[in-house]
Structures are given as structure tokens and as C-alpha cells.
């Protein structure tokens, strides 16, 4: 199974509050985050790293599926990297971005063609 990799900066005072934001994000995108790791943010709040597993077998389909998930999360993404090997996207509420759930200050996704599963 192939994966997209996500990092979410959450403005929450407690772990319980941060978990509620992650739960709401999962409901919004209709997917269950896997391999979830939590760390404290250097400013305040928490940073969550997780994977989203996709059934898409081919690179182009995986990229499009990831962009669709990103679009459900918010708009105003900045796309970076090489679309053929390692694209990524960043959405920050401090800029012109808008996240469709409260409590998220920034979110990032990444894909790595080198990690594409042989199905």
C-alpha cells in the first residue's frame, strides 16, 4: 500500500484537545491516519506526524489522490518539490491559507516516489 506523509501543527493546550483536532481532520478527509506520532511544538501546542494509506498503484494516481485529500483539508496550499519524484504542500493559516477545521496553524504533506510500493 502506498502512503502520503503528513505533519500537522496544532494549537491546543492539552493532548486531549490536540487529539480532538486530529479526530476532526480524520472525519473531514474520511481516512484514518496511521503511524501517528506526537511531539511538543517548540512554540506551543503539538505537532502530529502520520501517514495516510492509499490504494492507488501508480504515481500519478497517488499524487492526484493526495491533492484531493489536501483540498478537503483547506485551500491556499503552496506546492513545492519535484512533481515527478518528491512533491510536497504546505498550508499555513498565518498566510493566505484556510484550514477547514479549527485548531490547526499549519499542515504539510509529502510524497516520495522512491517509497512507491510494488503492487
C-alpha positions in Angstrom: 0.0 0.0 0.0 1.2 3.5 -0.8 1.2 6.4 1.6 1.3 10.2 1.8 3.1 11.7 4.7 1.6 14.5 6.8 2.7 16.8 9.6 0.1 19.0 11.4 0.9 21.8 13.9 -2.0 22.1 16.3 -2.8 25.0 18.7 -4.0 23.1 21.7 -3.2 23.4 25.4 -3.8 19.7 26.1 -3.1 16.4 24.4 -6.9 15.7 24.6 -7.6 18.9 22.7 -5.0 18.0 20.1 -6.5 14.5 19.7 -9.9 16.1 19.0 -8.4 18.2 16.2 -6.8 15.1 14.7 -10.1 13.2 15.0 -12.0 16.0 13.3 -9.4 16.1 10.5 -9.8 12.3 10.0 -13.6 12.8 9.7 -13.1 15.7 7.3 -10.9 13.6 4.9 -12.8 10.3 5.6 -9.5 8.5 6.2 -7.8 7.1 9.3 -4.3 8.4 10.0 -1.7 5.6 10.5 1.6 5.6 12.3 0.6 8.6 14.3 3.4 10.3 16.3 3.0 13.3 18.6 5.6 15.7 19.7 5.5 19.1 21.5 5.8 22.1 19.4 8.8 24.4 20.1 6.3 27.4 20.3 3.2 25.9 21.9 0.7 23.2 21.2 1.6 19.9 19.5 2.9 18.5 16.2 1.4 15.3 14.8 3.1 13.2 12.1 1.1 10.5 10.4 0.7 8.6 7.2 -2.4 8.2 5.1 -2.6 4.9 3.2 -3.8 4.9 -0.4 -4.9 2.1 -2.7 -3.6 3.9 -5.8 -1.0 1.8 -7.5 0.5 4.4 -9.9 2.4 7.6 -9.1 0.1 10.0 -11.0 -3.0 8.5 -9.3 -1.3 8.7 -5.8 -0.4 12.4 -6.4 -4.0 13.2 -7.5 -5.5 11.3 -4.5 -3.2 13.3 -2.2 -4.2 16.6 -3.8 -7.8 15.7 -3.3 -7.2 15.0 0.4 -5.4 18.3 0.7 -8.3 20.1 -1.0 -10.7 18.6 1.6 -8.5 20.0 4.4 -8.2 23.5 3.2 -7.2 25.9 0.4 -4.3 28.2 -0.3 -1.7 25.4 -0.5 1.9 26.2 -1.6 3.2 23.3 -3.7 6.9 22.6 -3.5 9.4 20.0 -4.7 9.6 18.0 -7.9 6.2 16.7 -9.1 7.9 13.7 -10.6 9.8 12.5 -7.6 9.1 14.3 -4.3 6.3 16.9 -4.3 5.0 18.4 -1.1 2.5 21.0 0.0 2.3 23.5 2.9 -0.7 25.3 4.2 -0.4 28.0 6.9 -3.1 29.9 8.5 -0.7 32.8 9.1 -0.6 33.4 5.4 -3.5 33.3 2.9 -4.3 29.7 3.6 -7.5 28.4 5.2 -7.9 25.1 7.0 -11.5 23.8 7.2 -11.1 22.8 10.9 -10.1 25.0 13.8 -7.0 24.4 15.9 -4.6 23.8 13.0 -1.9 26.5 12.5 0.0 24.7 9.7 -0.1 21.5 7.8 2.3 19.8 5.4 2.1 16.8 3.1 4.8 15.0 1.2 5.1 12.1 -1.3 8.3 10.2 -2.2 8.4 8.2 -5.4 11.2 6.1 -4.0 8.7 4.7 -1.5 6.2 3.7 -4.1 5.1 0.1 -3.3 5.5 -2.6 -5.9 2.0 -3.9 -6.2 
